Amino acid sequence: MSLHPQRIALIGGTGFVGQHLAEQLVGRERQLTLLTRRRERSKALGMLPGVRLLEGGPAALDSLLAGQDAAVHMVGILHGSRRDFERAHVQLTEQVIAACQRQGVRRLVLVSALGAGRDAPSDYQQTKALAEEKLIASGLDWTIIRPSVIFGQGDSFLTLFARLLAIAPCLPLAGANTRFQPVWVEDVVRVIADCLDRRDTIGQRYELTGPETFTLAELVRYVGQLTGHPRPVFGLPKGLAMLQAALMECLPNPPMSRDNVRSLACDNVSVDGFPQAVFGFAPSALTSIAPGWLGGQTTANRYDAFRSRAQR
């Protein structure tokens, strides 16, 4: 395995984290191959230097991985049945591992989730843990990344609440008192890229969290302040939260599901915190980053603020 793998396959590379990771790796002059189900929707990524798009699903994994030095697997879903979660998290991970073994790709980084565990309350968390177990038993040179909820411009977290607060007179909230340590997407992809370059990260799991802890209600109120749409936010008891989520599941692209509510039964925080000593940098605070896009700054000012606040 090359210390600095030049050819890297990204599975799930067209999603929110994947797009940021592609930009990070292109900046390091790596050659990337991304698997996409619809090439047309990902054509902007295909315009990045050194990026090749391969259209297809799991059946195309061997073609994706042929001739690669390393791979990053970051596919994940937030909504669906138990069968959907097993297919997306466990079965696909098994297929990725098998294709890596057939194609001689030893290095595989898996993006899992903080709170993943066999005894966790949700299907999402349980199947993420099962995927981790498959990788650990694979014999590959693995690293597992476990981020808390990831934020950044275009995310499905703070941006979702911003949209809801813009139209709702108030916001009844499941898991209002659940605690989170949101981590900036740029910090997550920097760690992933560093892991690919470092042998000492093989066989390690890293929990990635931001430096600030919020309850979900505090986060939603903060988004309301930034966007100029402050609204009353109040918690729902579990029974009503499950009913609300069941109704939302009937919507296309539902903002909440019953499995999400089950996930909120546990705080999404880390005892160890961000591995600053390992990677040599401290994570950026949400309160120093989020105003850059939720507060309505210009694009130029936003990126200047990002670089300044992250000291990059």
N, C-alpha and C positions, 0 to 999 in steps of 0.2 A: 504494500500500500504506500502510495506517495505521501510524504509528509505534507505537501501542499497539493492536494488533488486538483488537477486542472479540468477534468471533465466530470461534471456533477449532474446527476438526474434529480429532478424535483417532482415528487409525487404529491399532488395537491398544490402545485406551484402557482396556480392561477387564482387562488383565494387571497384573502386580505394579507395574511402573514407571508404567503408565498410570493406575492408581488414585491413586498418590501425586501424579502430575502434575495430575490432575483436581482434587484437593484444593488444590494449590498455586495453580492458575489460578482456582478459585472464590474463593480468598482474595484474589485480585487483581480480583475482580468481573468476570470474563470470562464470556461466554456460550459454552457448550460443546455440541457434538454428537458423540456417540460411536457408532461402529458396533459392533454386537454380533450374534453369531449366535443368541444365546438371551437375550432380554430378561429372562426370569425370573431367570437367574443373576446379572444385573447390576442388579437392582432397587435395591440399596442405593446404587449410584452415581446412579441416576436420582432419588433423593430429595435429592441435593445441589442447592442453589439455582442456577438457571441452567443445569442439565444436562438435555439431551434425548437419549434413547436412540433409535437408529434400528436396527431389526432387518434383517439381511441380510448378504450376502457381497460379493465384488468387484463384482457386478452393481449394487449399491446405491451405488457410489462417487459417481456423478454426483449422486444425491439427497443424499448426505452433504455434498458440497462446494458445492452450490448456495448462493449467498449468503454464503459464508464469507470472512473476511479472511485466514486463514492455516490451515495444517494441520501436524500433527505425525504422522509415520509411524514407528511403533515395533514393528511386527510382526516377530517372530523365532521360530524354532524351534531346538531343540538336538539333536533326534534325527530320524532319517529317512534315506531314500535320497538319492542325488545329485539325483534328479528332485524329491523333496520339498523339498529346500533351494532348488533353482532356482525352483520354483513359489512358495514362501513369500517368498523374498528378492528374486529378480530379476524374475520375471514380475509379482508383485504390485506391486513398485515401479514397473515400467513402466506398469501400469494406474493407479496413483495419480497418476503424472506426467501421463498422458494426460487423466485426469479433471480434474486441476488446470488444465491448459491449456484444456480445453473450457469449464470453469466460470469462467475468469478469476481463479483463485486463484494469485497470484504467489509467495507466501511459503510455503516448505516446509522443515521441519526433519526430518532423518532421524536416527534413533538406530541407529547401526551398532555396531561392536565394536572394541575395542583388539586389534591383531594382524591385522585384516582385510588381505588381500593376495592378489593373483592367484597368487603363488608360495608361499602359506602351506600348511601340511601338511594341513588339513582342508577338507572341503566347506563346513562352516559358515563358516569364515574366507574362503574363496575366493568364495563367493556373496555374502557381505556386501560384499566389495570390488567385485564386479560391480554390485551395487545402487548403490554410491557412484558408480561411473563413469556409470551411467545418469542419476543426478541431476545430476551435474556438467555433462553434455552437454545437459541439458534446456532450458537458457535460463531456468529459474526462478530466483527469489531464494532460494538454498539455503544451509543451514548443516548440517554433519554433526557429530554427537556420537559420540565413540568411547570409551565407558566400559570400564574394566577390569571384573572381576566385581563385580556390584552386591550389596550386602548391606543387610539391614534386616528388621524383623519380618515374617514371612510370606514370606521369600525362598525360592528353591529351591537355595540354596547352604549357608549355615551351618545353616539349619533342617534340611536334608536330613542333614547329618552328625550333628546332634544326635539325630535319630531313629534313625540307624544305630547310633550309639554306645550308645544306650539298650538295644539288643537284642543287639548283637554282642559276643562275648567278646574279639575282636581285629578289626583292620581292615586287610586287605591293600589297598594303595593304588597305583593307576596314577599315574604322574607325581608321585611323592612329593616330588621335588626341584625341581619346576617352581615358579618364583617368581611371585607375584601382588602387586598393589597394590590391594586391595579398596576400593571407593568407596561411601560411604553413599548410599542412594537419595534422601534428602532433598537432598543436595548436587547430585545429578544433575538432579533436576527443577527445582531453583532455577536451574541454568544454562540448562536448556531454556526456562524461562519468561522469563529475562533475554534470551536470544537473540531471542525473539519480539518483544521491545520495543526492540531495538537494531539500527539499520541497519548499524553497523560490524561486526556479526557475519556479514553476508551474504557468501557466498563463502569462508567459513572452515571449517576442520576443527579440532575441539578434542578432545584426549585427556584424559579425566577419570580420575584415579587418586587413591587415598588417600595419606596421608603415610607409611604404614608398608608395608614389604615383608616378606612371609612366603613360605616354601615351603608347598606344599600340606600336607605332613605337619605342619608347625608349626601351621597353621591348625586342622587336625583335632584335634591334641593340645590346643590352646587351647580349642576347643569342649568337649572332654571335661572339662577342668578346670572350665569355667564351669557345665556342666550336672550336675556331680557324677558323671560316668560316664567317668573316665579309663580308657583302654584301650591295649594295645600297638598301635602303628601301624608298619607296615613297608612298604617299597616293593616293587613287583612288577617283574620284568624285562618288556620290551615284549611278548614272546611270550605270557607268562602274562596280562599285562594285556589283550591283545587277546582272548584266550580268555575271560577273565572277563567282558569287555564283551559279547562275542558271546552268552554265556549270559544276561546281564542283558537283552539286547535282546528276549528272549522274554517278559519280564514286561510287564504293563500299566504304563504310565508308568515306563519303565526309568530307574534312577538313573544309569546310565552306558551309553555306546554306543562302538562302535569309532571313530566319528568324533570323539567326545570325547577318546579316548586319543590320536588323531592331533593334536588341538589342543594337548595337553599336551606335545608335543615341543618347544614354544617357550615361553620365559618370557613372561608376560603383564604386562609392565612398560613404562613410558614413559620415554624419555630426557629429554623436556622437562618432564614432570610436569604437575600440575594448573595451569591458567591463572589463577592467583591474581591476577596483575596486571591481567588483562582484566576479571575479574568482581568483584574487590574483596573477596573472602573466601577464607579457607583451608579446605580440606576437613577434615572431622572424622575423627579416628582411630578405627579399628575397636575398639581396646582401650578407648576411652572410651564407646563406644556399645553394643557387643554385650552387656556385662554387664547392661544395662538390661532386656533381655528374656530372654536365655539364662540369666542369673543368677537369674531367678525373682523379680524385684522386682514390687511391685504396679503396676497400670496407672497410678495417679496419680504414683507415684514415678518410673516410667519416663519419662513425658512431661516431668516436671519436670527430670529428668536430661538428656533430649534438648535441651531449651531452654537449660539452663545450659551444657552442654558445647559446644553449637553457637553459644553467645553470641547467641541470638535471642530 
